[in-house]
Amino acid sequence: MEATPPLLTAAPGVNAQEEVKDGEPVVKEEVEVKEEHQEQAEPRPQQASKYDKLPIKVEEKGEEWEEVDERWTGLSMPNGFISGLLHWKAGGGDSTAHIQTGESTPTKERGGGEVGRSQEESKEVAEGGEEKNLPASEETPPETQEGSQSEVRSQSPISQLEDEPRCWDEAPLSTAESWQDSLAKRCVCISNIVRGLSFIPGNDADMSRHPGLVLILGQLVLLHHHHPRRKRTPPSYQREEEQGLACSRDEWWWDCLAALRENTLVTLANMSGQLDLSLYPENICLPILDGLLHWMVCPSAEAQDPFSLAGGFSSLTPQRLVLECLCKLSIQDCNVDLLLATPPFSRQQKLYATLVRLVGERKSQVCREMAVAVLSNLAQGDPMAARSVTLQKGSVGTLIGFLEDSVAMAQYQQSSHSMLHAAAPPEPPSINMMCRAAKALLAMARVEENRTEFVLHESRLLDISLSAALNSSVAAIMCEVLFKIGRS
């Protein structure tokens, strides 16, 4: 007689349900049975996007914002939102990364069908790369390739860059986070404090001896100032579809960048009279030298227009502040040596041309005198610099014209006729400034190759040296210039 199998019983206090499977009884706990009923009653909604699969993480309150930003960047969400189920229920849409613009639009085959390019392939084509395995693409004739290469070689490296730097394309909406706005306000506040301290007499000497401050100021001079390369495409009136820079999470700093740059240049202008860059290593002094020289020759409107925060009513421009910095820095011979040694040499030529142009402008007497001081200090610093200044178009005649205008204003002030006018006569340049212009001509005349440039201006130099309104110290320098010319 076969024994009946024993009945399986649940543990005490646990309700069990018996179920037969493959001839063997199976017992399920009551909790599992309830979960199955709930899943059948409430079906799981379909995934609206791949982002719904990401696990949910709870951020702790005391976590630093740097770690939060790293986690956010790791999600690779360019539009700054999660395109999930809840986002769709709230009335939102999906990301626009799938939209192809520009050269990524579908192209037609010869047979009439359309073939769409992938984003990677269109990006390579936009960057100038060759199209690989793409239908309906024609090869460029070798004559066109040789012509384009010769065109690039014939142009200088500076001409291949755009005059205007990369700037902020303001968007209608601001996506800056609260911590970003707070950080920007703190940076501007600190820079305002440093700028205010630099105005107090005596602080410039202490601030110029602080390597940390000089390092930060050097890094801020050209921060995010980049000139893109010129595009070798025919001109068109159709604007390229590009993502707005203001909508990018990584470029929230555009709002405070102009204020930081203005405060930096003003602080440097106040400190330059006491700043000795030879005391610092290359990683501290080179950014300041490179930044100041770049702003001096930068052809962009940003360098020559007043700062945007001033509302257009201020006369302060980046180029004028840099001119003041160079004027004060060039007083010390060690700074002159560093300025002349800062590459590239082509930028030095542009610097001399810019200074000569400023000397010839009579509307702004302040900029005119500062340009004379910089030219004089650089020309006396090295014979090669004196030769380069002389080779600039009209440099000798422009410096002589500055002295002629100074003598004319001095004669006008001394004449009895000027006393009859109600308006005050214009103040002539100081004797020190006239000596600087004369010393610049003397440094240029000492170079033997430059003496031929003075032959046409010998009579003008003689008239200046014989003027009764000319100071004796200036006249002595002009006589030495005539003596150097006469030896040629």
PyMOL commands that set and color helices and strands:
alter all, ss='L'
color gray80, all
select helices_A, chain A and resi 30-41+50-53+65-74+85-89+102-104+119-126+142-154+158-160+178-198+203-208+211-221+245-247+249-251+254-271+277-279+282-297+301-304+308-310+318-329+333-341+345-360+365-381+383-391+395-414+416-420+431-446+448-465+472-486
alter helices_A, ss='H'
color red, helices_A
select strands_A, chain A and resi 16-21+24-29+107-108+114-115
alter strands_A, ss='S'
color yellow, strands_A
deselect
rebuild
show_as cartoon
